[in-house]
């Protein structure tokens, strides 16, 4: 991924937090995700993979073990 200035967006649910929030940005075809108190640690994924992950969370398929 090439280095460019990206515009980070903070979740509206994070507005009232103590400065801890998740931020996302788009860069070409990638979705960048970081935590505001660790801005140098960036997770990169695609829109499709992020969508699949979020659908799994909503369905209860992520974070539960038997």
N, C-alpha and C positions, 0 to 999 in steps of 0.2 A: 504494500500500500504506500502510495506516495504521501509525503507530508504536505498538508494544506491546512489553511485555517478553516476550521469547521465551526458551525454555530451550535453550541450545546443548548439543549432544552431541558428544563427541570420539570418534573412531574408536579402538577397542581396539588397533589396530595402531600407533597413535601414542603409546601410553603410554610406550614406552622411547626415544622420540626426544628430541632436545635442545630440546624445547619447541615445535618446529615440527610443527603438525598441522592437519588439516582438521577443521572442525566443521560440523555441520548442525543445522538447526532447522526446525520446521514453524510456519507462520503462516497461518492460514486454509487456503486451497487451495495455498499456495506452499511450495516447499522453498527454504530459504535456505542458502547455502554460503559459508564464509569460511575464511581461513587464520588461525591463532591469532596470528601475529605482525603481522597487518594486519587487526584486527577491524573497522575501518571500511569495508573494501572487501568488499562483500557481493554475491554473484551470486544472482539470483532465477530460479527456474525452476518448472516443474510436476512432479509425480510422474511423469506419463506421459513427458514429455520427458527427464527424468533416467533413467528406465528404458530408453528407447530408446537414449540415449547409452551407458549401461553395457553394454547388449546388444551394441552396435556395437564397443565396446572389447574385450569378451570374444571376439567373432567375428573380431577383427583388422582391422576396417574403419576404425578411427580411428588416426591417427598414422603411417600407412604411405603413402608416395607411390611411384609407378612411374616 
